Amino acid sequence: MKVLVGLSGGVDSAVAAALLKKQGYDVIGATMSIWGKDEYHDFQGHENACFGPDEIKNIKEAERIAKKLDIPYFTVDCRNNYEKTVIENFRKEYLSGRTPNPCVWCNQNIKFGVFPLAAKKQGIDFDKFATGHYAIIDELNGETCLKRGVDYKKDQTYFLYRLSKEQISNLILPLGKYTKDEIRKMAAEFGLDVANKPDSQDFYGGDYNELLKTKEKEGNIVDTDGKILGKHKGIWNFTVGQRRGIKVSSTEPLYVISLNEKTNEVVVGRRDKTFNKSLIAKNLNFQIDPEQFEGKLISAKIRSVQLPTKAQFKFLDKDTIEIIFDEYQKSIAIGQSAVLYDNDVLIGGGIIESAI
């Protein structure tokens, strides 16, 4: 079987390719090019980011990895699609006071969508697509599903919840049953010089204002009663839950509670105002039948770095759910994803529209 492995130049995808070759697959390596070299020429960014000026260096590292593993290697141009799909969504969401997750959007539409399709159009022949994500492909009641990787600190199912059943059926994830330490050890055993390369830390390593391409838009910073406490230069410079950098005087710490696009206001308040018991999510995607879990005690995540926490959900309409948590959740950010789990099984999720 021919398997196309998405090589990023990092340790995870390198070991994924090495493991698959060791298992007898006919492995091909490819990197998707997403950095708009002309338009972003003057942007700074920094290393250890998915989108940035160090893409050329990462491509060279991926090419070197492929040479070391003695597998064919290609680059696939996804720049226009990435700009139209991921960057434009990022701009629109941020400028409207929401907090998007570009990695979730990229995985659904580009990395597991445009990239393998464009590779086929480029003449690359393969049967399955593989990446170095920490997740496990399994089966539940006859349905193919994703499960959390054994290394819960590295588990990446949160970023994969928008994949379609078809995308999952054409996918191989070799790393889900290993820990990060085990992967780094394997990399060294395979003789890969990226064994100790740091992980990517963010989607873009520079100032987000570079990508937003917008002018300052002054507005008021207000408390939860509407009292004006100060001024801001753009609601997109703040995130829900933020404490530092608000730059208003107060006798006690203030946190960003919400961002109001209509009034161009940043609403701040005490820590107790940052907690909510439930949320509304829309733009849903389920990888397994959700009806069997409605009203039952399952778990949910509202950000990638947290562990799933106990919750229930109910449908309000065919594309809207309410998620009710057992315990109050801090700083639920509009625009982020709420992802549902049954133990380790990924059910699906949606985009957060409001917190209650």
C-alpha positions in Angstrom: 0.0 0.0 0.0 1.3 3.5 -0.9 1.0 6.0 1.9 1.6 9.7 1.6 3.0 11.2 4.8 2.7 14.9 5.5 6.2 15.9 6.5 6.5 19.1 8.5 10.2 19.0 9.1 9.6 18.1 12.8 10.1 14.9 14.8 6.5 13.6 14.9 5.9 13.4 11.1 9.5 12.1 10.6 8.9 9.2 13.0 5.5 8.6 11.5 7.2 8.1 8.1 9.9 5.9 9.5 7.5 3.7 11.4 5.3 3.2 8.3 8.3 2.3 6.2 9.5 -0.2 8.8 6.0 -1.7 8.8 6.3 -2.4 5.1 4.3 0.4 3.5 5.5 2.1 0.3 6.0 5.6 1.9 6.1 9.0 0.1 6.8 12.2 1.8 5.3 15.6 1.0 5.1 19.1 2.6 2.3 21.5 2.0 3.6 25.0 1.3 1.3 27.7 2.9 3.5 30.7 3.5 2.8 33.5 0.9 6.4 34.5 0.2 5.6 37.8 -1.6 2.7 39.1 0.4 4.3 38.3 3.7 7.9 39.2 2.7 8.4 41.8 5.5 6.7 39.8 8.3 8.9 38.7 11.1 7.3 35.7 12.8 9.6 33.3 14.5 10.5 29.6 14.5 8.4 26.8 16.0 5.2 28.1 14.3 3.2 26.4 11.6 2.7 29.6 9.5 5.8 31.7 9.1 9.0 32.7 7.2 10.9 29.6 8.5 8.8 27.5 6.1 11.7 27.3 3.6 14.0 25.9 6.4 11.3 23.4 7.4 11.0 22.2 3.8 14.7 21.7 3.6 14.6 19.7 6.8 11.7 17.6 5.5 13.6 16.9 2.3 16.6 15.8 4.4 14.4 13.5 6.4 13.0 11.9 3.3 16.6 11.4 1.9 17.6 9.8 5.2 14.6 7.4 5.0 15.2 6.9 1.3 11.7 7.8 0.3 10.4 10.1 -2.5 9.7 13.7 -1.5 7.5 16.5 -2.9 6.2 19.9 -2.0 2.6 20.8 -2.7 1.6 24.4 -3.2 -1.5 25.1 -0.9 -0.8 28.8 -0.5 -3.8 30.3 -2.2 -6.2 27.9 -0.5 -4.7 28.5 2.9 -5.0 32.3 2.4 -8.6 32.1 1.3 -9.7 29.6 3.9 -7.6 29.9 7.0 -6.2 33.4 7.0 -9.4 35.1 5.8 -11.4 33.3 8.4 -8.8 34.2 11.1 -9.1 37.9 10.1 -12.8 37.9 10.0 -13.2 36.2 13.4 -10.6 38.3 15.2 -11.8 41.6 13.9 -15.4 40.7 15.0 -14.2 40.1 18.6 -14.1 36.4 18.4 -11.2 34.0 19.2 -10.8 31.6 16.3 -8.7 28.4 16.2 -7.0 28.4 12.8 -5.4 24.9 13.4 -8.9 23.3 13.6 -9.9 25.1 10.4 -6.7 24.2 8.7 -7.0 20.5 9.5 -10.5 20.2 8.2 -10.0 22.2 5.0 -6.3 22.2 4.1 -4.1 19.6 5.8 -6.6 16.8 5.5 -8.5 18.3 2.6 -6.8 20.4 -0.1 -3.3 19.0 0.6 -3.9 15.3 -0.3 -6.2 16.3 -3.1 -3.7 18.7 -4.6 -1.0 16.0 -4.2 -3.0 13.6 -6.3 -3.6 16.4 -8.9 0.2 16.9 -8.9 0.5 13.2 -10.0 1.5 11.7 -6.7 0.0 8.2 -6.5 -1.0 7.0 -3.0 -3.7 4.9 -1.3 -3.7 6.4 2.2 -2.7 9.7 3.9 -0.8 9.8 7.2 0.4 12.4 9.6 2.2 12.6 12.9 -0.8 13.6 15.0 -1.3 12.0 18.4 -4.6 10.3 18.0 -5.9 6.7 17.5 -8.2 5.4 14.8 -10.6 2.8 16.2 -14.2 1.5 15.9 -17.3 2.0 18.0 -20.5 0.1 17.3 -19.4 -0.5 13.7 -18.4 3.2 13.1 -14.8 4.3 12.5 -13.9 6.9 15.1 -11.0 8.8 16.6 -9.8 8.2 20.2 -7.5 10.2 22.3 -3.8 9.4 22.1 -2.3 7.5 25.1 -0.1 10.6 25.8 -2.9 12.8 27.1 -0.5 15.8 27.3 0.1 15.5 23.5 -3.3 14.2 22.4 -4.5 16.2 19.4 -8.1 15.0 18.9 -9.3 18.4 19.8 -7.8 19.7 16.6 -9.2 16.9 14.5 -12.9 16.9 15.5 -14.0 18.6 12.3 -12.6 15.8 10.0 -15.3 14.0 8.0 -15.8 10.3 8.2 -14.4 10.0 4.7 -11.2 11.8 5.7 -10.8 9.5 8.7 -11.4 6.4 6.5 -8.5 7.4 4.3 -6.2 8.2 7.2 -3.3 6.4 9.1 -2.1 7.8 12.4 0.9 5.8 13.5 1.8 7.8 16.7 -1.4 7.6 18.8 -0.2 4.7 20.9 3.1 6.2 21.9 4.2 9.0 24.2 6.2 12.0 23.1 9.3 10.7 24.9 9.0 7.4 23.1 8.8 9.2 19.8 11.9 11.2 20.5 13.7 8.0 21.5 12.6 6.3 18.2 13.8 9.3 16.2 17.2 8.9 17.7 17.2 5.2 17.0 16.2 5.9 13.4 19.1 8.3 13.1 16.9 11.3 12.6 18.6 14.6 13.5 15.3 16.2 14.5 14.9 14.0 17.5 15.3 17.0 19.9 13.7 19.7 17.7 11.2 21.8 19.7 7.5 21.4 18.9 5.5 24.1 17.1 4.0 26.4 19.7 1.5 28.4 17.7 -0.1 28.8 14.3 1.8 32.1 13.8 4.8 33.2 15.8 4.7 36.9 15.2 2.3 39.8 16.0 -1.2 38.9 15.0 -1.7 42.5 13.8 0.6 41.8 10.9 -1.9 39.2 9.6 -5.0 41.3 10.4 -4.0 44.2 8.1 -6.3 46.7 9.8 -6.0 50.2 11.3 -6.5 51.1 14.9 -10.1 51.4 16.0 -10.3 53.2 19.4 -13.1 52.3 21.7 -14.0 52.1 25.4 -12.9 49.6 28.1 -15.9 49.3 30.4 -16.9 47.3 33.5 -19.9 45.0 33.6 -22.1 47.9 34.6 -21.0 49.9 31.5 -18.8 52.4 33.4 -15.9 53.6 31.2 -12.5 52.6 32.7 -10.2 53.4 29.8 -9.6 53.2 26.1 -8.4 50.5 23.7 -7.1 50.6 20.1 -9.0 47.5 18.8 -11.0 44.8 20.4 -8.9 42.2 18.5 -6.0 43.0 20.8 -7.7 41.3 23.7 -8.9 37.8 24.5 -11.5 36.5 26.9 -9.9 35.7 30.2 -7.0 38.0 29.7 -5.6 39.6 32.8 -2.3 41.3 31.9 -2.0 44.2 29.5 -5.5 45.7 30.0 -4.0 48.9 31.2 -6.7 50.2 33.4 -6.3 51.1 37.1 -8.3 49.0 39.7 -8.1 48.1 43.3 -8.4 44.4 42.4 -7.4 42.3 39.3 -9.6 42.7 36.3 -10.2 40.2 33.5 -11.6 40.5 30.0 -15.1 39.2 30.2 -16.3 39.8 26.7 -15.6 41.7 23.4 -18.5 43.6 21.9 -18.2 44.2 18.2 -21.4 46.3 17.9 -20.4 48.8 20.6 -16.6 48.4 20.0 -16.2 47.8 23.8 -13.9 45.6 25.8 -15.9 44.5 28.9 -13.8 43.7 32.0 -14.7 42.5 35.5 -13.6 40.6 38.6 -12.5 37.0 38.4 -15.9 35.7 39.5 -17.4 37.2 36.4 -15.2 34.9 34.2 -17.1 31.7 35.1 -20.0 30.1 33.2 -21.9 26.9 33.6 -23.0 26.3 30.0 -22.4 27.3 26.4 -24.1 27.3 23.0 -22.3 25.8 20.0 -23.2 25.9 16.4 -21.5 24.8 13.1 -21.5 21.3 14.4 -19.5 18.3 13.1 -20.0 14.8 14.5 -17.8 11.8 13.6 -20.2 9.3 15.3 -23.9 9.3 15.9 -24.5 12.0 18.6 -28.0 11.0 19.5 -26.9 8.0 21.5 -25.0 10.5 23.9 -27.6 13.3 24.2 -28.5 13.9 27.8 -25.9 11.4 29.1 -22.9 12.2 31.2 -19.9 12.6 28.9 -17.1 15.1 28.9 -16.1 18.2 26.9 -13.1 20.5 26.2 -13.4 24.2 25.5 -9.6 24.6 24.8 -6.9 22.3 23.5 -4.7 22.5 26.7 -7.4 21.3 29.2 -8.4 17.8 30.1 -12.0 16.9 29.2 -14.4 17.8 32.0 -17.7 16.2 32.9 -20.7 17.6 30.9 -24.0 16.8 29.1 -25.4 18.2 25.9 -28.7 18.6 24.2 -29.8 19.7 20.8 -31.6 23.0 20.5 -32.0 22.5 16.8 -30.3 20.4 14.1 -27.2 22.6 14.1 -27.2 24.0 17.7 -26.4 22.3 21.0 -26.2 23.5 24.5 -23.4 22.0 26.6 -23.9 22.0 30.4 -20.9 21.4 32.6 -20.9 19.8 36.0 -18.5 22.5 37.2 -18.2 26.2 36.3 -15.8 26.8 33.4 -13.4 29.8 33.3 -13.2 32.1 30.3 -15.3 30.5 27.6 -14.1 32.2 24.4 -16.6 32.8 21.6 -15.2 31.4 18.3 -13.2 28.6 20.0 -14.3 25.0 19.7 -16.2 22.9 22.2 -15.3 19.2 21.7 -17.3 16.3 23.1 -15.9 12.9 24.3 -17.3 9.6 25.6 -14.3 8.5 27.7 -11.5 8.5 25.1 -13.8 8.4 22.1 -14.1 11.7 20.1 -17.8 12.3 19.4 -17.6 15.7 17.7 -18.2 19.3 18.5 -18.9 22.8 17.3 -18.0 26.5 17.4 -18.8 28.4 20.6 -21.4 31.1 20.0 -22.2 32.2 23.5 -21.6 31.4 27.2 -24.3 31.2 29.8 
